[in-house]
Amino acid sequence: MRHPEDRYPPTRTPGPASTRLVEPSANPVTPTEAGLREDPWVNGDRLTSAEYTEFIHAQTAVGPTPFVPEVQLHLAAEAFELWERTERELGGSDTPPPFWAFAWAGGQALARYVLDHPAVVAGRRVLDVAAGSGLVAIAAASSGALRVQASEIDRFAVTAISLNAAINAVSVTAELRDVLDGDGLDAEVVLAGDVFYERPMAARVLPMLSRARARGARVLVGDPGRMYLPRARFTALAEYEVPVVAALEDTEVKTSTVWELTT
């Protein structure tokens, strides 16, 4: 399974984890008012919160992240079968791939860097964009960030982030929210792991990261050599050999770089 071209629409202090969801039946705020797009992935409320949690527990096992063993995640053993089961559970074919169930190379590299250089986030407000499993957000919270928000447009991912933060005993606010039209909220540090995998996504995420930097935020990206990363605009901070799931990447190790947006 590779990153498809429609993951996002083309124009996504220790303590208990928290989750902020848009529940139409209980919240008068509409998805548009909450900064969300009218998209079936974003607005997917076909299951209850408990059912999302039960599904993740049933389809994954808690274990250490290969390159960041300090962090435990709910991880799946395979991809295509899980995706098919997710579609069956939701009763449709518009279900996003289960990015939340795997530790992608760029995210592992960025999480490793944050844990090894805690001063990057310590005492600062942090946003993890397209957070997936929440690995990078958890690394930031573990490194002393003042507050960590993790944004995603997949409700399974938002639930997984909350569960993963809880098992690591850190506080992360997981939000069902498309933040790519903004400037990184009020975060002082914006983190993005493996977001330049296709042109439409890059076309949305790069301007958002640029706006965040323009208002004074520090912007760090983890990337395993995806073709849509504009390297000329970034400065390399570290490079790692990251173990990955061969079925997802056609290799067992990906050379991954942590970059800082500088221009």
Summary of the structure (lengths in Angstrom):
residues: 263
radius of gyration: 16.7
end to end distance: 32.8
largest distance: 46.9
contacts: 949
relative contact order: 0.18
helix: 32%
strand: 24%
